[in-house]
Amino acid sequence: MNTATRSVWTLDELARPATPLQADLSCDVCVVGGGIAGLTTAYLLARDGKKVVVLDAKPELAAGETEYTTAHLAWYLDDTFSHLSSVRGDDVAKAAAASHRAAIDLIDEIVRSERIACDFRQVDGHLIPGADGPDTLKEEVKTLTRLGLPFERTTLTFPGGQSSECLRFTAHAQFHPIKYLTALTAALRTHGGVTHTSTVVEKVRGGEPCKVTTKHGQTVTAAAVVIATNNPFEGGTILHTKVASYTTYAIAVKVPKGSFGDGLCWDTEDPYHYVRTQPGEEGKEFDYLIVGGEDHKTGQADDQPQRWDRLLAWTRERFPGMGEVRCHWSGQVFETADGLALIGAAPWNGPNVFVITGDSGMGMTHGTLGARLLADLLRGAQRMLNFWTCTMVHGDPRSFLQQLARMATVSGLVT
Ligand SMILES: Cc1cc2nc3c(=O)[nH]c(=O)nc-3n(C[C@H](O)[C@H](O)[C@H](O)COP(=O)(O)OP(=O)(O)OC[C@H]3O[C@@H](n4cnc5c(N)ncnc54)[C@H](O)[C@@H]3O)c2cc1C
């Protein structure tokens, strides 16, 4: 493919300035990793009056997997509700839907309260059958009905004429993640938060206090540490037996403004395809159609160019009016067995160290709900739990913690 390997979000060239850590610091909470999970955690804590420091290895913030996302904000699970309820039961499946909805609501609330211009809007999500045929929706319809989750059966027709039954879900959303996080970082700083880039963390030691040591020898002393590096650097076998890395691919092609309407769409194929649009850069009279898919286990394929070509062929068939390909890129997602993230106490680092990982391809919402979960935990009930789970039902912190503790126990994941 004859375009730059860069993500569509970098085309605006938004400045994300920050400076390296030059001296030792102390704070209430040190957040390692400045992607959506880390920055949201830091923002929520700073908004609550905590003294927060964010450290990131890259020269810019939000330049990890967050820069490569396609930023569907979905409460419908990538790995399907049928899969989750078969491995964790109906209660957890319902709680997972509520958790991702709470994450979308939280982003909405932050966008409104901080007046962030990031193209956020609520849209419908559409699940369509892939080449594997319409029967693939049947099982999911049964599960969704049993769980009482809202969906509607309708028909989706692509501009290329391909038409199929689909399941429509309301209350999904989309946004421009870098616009969102650039503004969120500014808000974080307004609340007293500090960010440092080009600062590689080498060691995190839990305790009272915790100690974070950087590659260049500076130390941050903190009452608590949140490791939000997507793939934690010290997890060893405890973590790496629980997540599997997959590579996923995306392209952005120009389409006439408004020509393909709103909405997220994805299919049931394995690997699946996922599609959304995004307005062109400021003042540009076109949209981008962003199409992703062609996932494989990282390290188990060496045909990257063909994967982008297949994505392009899939897109051209369904969107014959498409214009030039503007950019293409790929990135990593970390899958767990049940499709839910791992959020909670980091068992390898000692006390007062927490982690958000195992995004399962839904890191926009998992990162956000993980941030909400850990910020609530650090606000008051840090010692109540020692768990590995991901699901939360947002609301009254006490009932949420009780639910969380119950689910962690049910799942046998309490350490
Ligand atoms: C092509 C693609 C499409 C996707 N589409 C979607 C989607 O539609 N919806 C969705 O919800 N999710 C999607 N995802 C997943 C989502 O993008 C990620 O799960 C999410 O961005 C992860 O955010 P994060 O904050 O956990 O990690 P990151 O954004 O990777 O942030 C981690 C940060 O930690 C820093 N770091 C790492 N190690 C260290 C260290 N030792 N010291 C200091 N800093 C360190 C990194 O520099 C990085 O900035 C997609 C991913 C890809 C690749």
The ligand as an ORCA input file, in Angstrom:
! r2SCAN-3c Opt
* xyz 0 1
  C      -5.805     -0.949     15.127
  C      -6.439     -0.906     16.499
  C      -7.798     -0.654     16.595
  C      -8.405     -0.589     17.839
  N      -9.711     -0.252     17.901
  C     -10.314     -0.106     19.101
  C     -11.644      0.347     19.179
  O     -12.285      0.590     18.156
  N     -12.208      0.491     20.393
  C     -11.509      0.229     21.539
  O     -12.087      0.362     22.630
  N     -10.221     -0.193     21.505
  C      -9.603     -0.342     20.312
  N      -8.299     -0.731     20.248
  C      -7.583     -0.998     21.499
  C      -7.169      0.322     22.163
  O      -6.615      1.199     21.229
  C      -6.146      0.065     23.240
  O      -6.595     -1.001     24.050
  C      -5.947      1.268     24.133
  O      -5.567      2.371     23.372
  C      -4.907      0.966     25.182
  O      -4.766      2.110     25.970
  P      -3.777      2.086     27.204
  O      -3.815      3.409     27.815
  O      -4.057      0.900     28.020
  O      -2.351      1.790     26.540
  P      -1.413      2.707     25.632
  O      -2.157      3.690     24.842
  O      -0.494      1.781     24.894
  O      -0.600      3.514     26.705
  C       0.419      2.912     27.466
  C       1.538      3.907     27.618
  O       2.495      3.348     28.518
  C       3.761      3.802     28.110
  N       4.778      2.888     28.658
  C       4.973      1.591     28.366
  N       5.999      1.091     29.094
  C       6.451      2.111     29.871
  C       7.495      2.241     30.826
  N       8.280      1.209     31.151
  N       7.690      3.438     31.409
  C       6.893      4.500     31.119
  N       5.893      4.428     30.209
  C       5.674      3.259     29.597
  C       3.702      3.792     26.597
  O       4.661      4.687     26.045
  C       2.264      4.202     26.318
  O       2.143      5.579     26.039
  C      -7.645     -0.821     19.014
  C      -6.283     -1.077     18.922
  C      -5.680     -1.116     17.686
  C      -4.207     -1.371     17.614
*
